[in-house]
Amino acid sequence: MVSVLPANIQDRDGARQLLTKAFAVYGRLRHLWADGGYAGQLVHWVGRVSRRALEIVRRSDTARGFAVLPRRWVVERTFGWLGRSGRLSRDYERKAQVAESFVYLHVPPHASSMN
């Protein structure tokens, strides 16, 4: 799912709206991964509200340079796909709803079945 938010809303705050919709649509969803920016109250909220697990993927404190993080590559691959679209490389839309729609139009049909 995609949620385009105005710049004055933190991603972790907007995540609650997105996850509420995702839980309703994808009932079989049981385990989620997020980066360190989503740590804290969101993890507890997901467990309390949905009884699902939100796992924070953290970079090791001892890691130096580039390191592939578990499950993080899935998100980065998706952003790479979306970034290849000239339409999605800039913000042309005035409404968030329109921007979200263009993301859905540009996602490859097979992307939702890939792990």
Buried (B, 14 or more C-beta within 10 A) or exposed (E): EEBBBEEEEEBBEBBBEBBEEBBEEEEEEEEBBBBEEBEEEBBEBBEEEBEBEBEBBEEEEEEEEEEEBEBBEEBEEBEEBBEEEEEBEEEEBEEBEEBBBBBEEBBEEEEEEEE
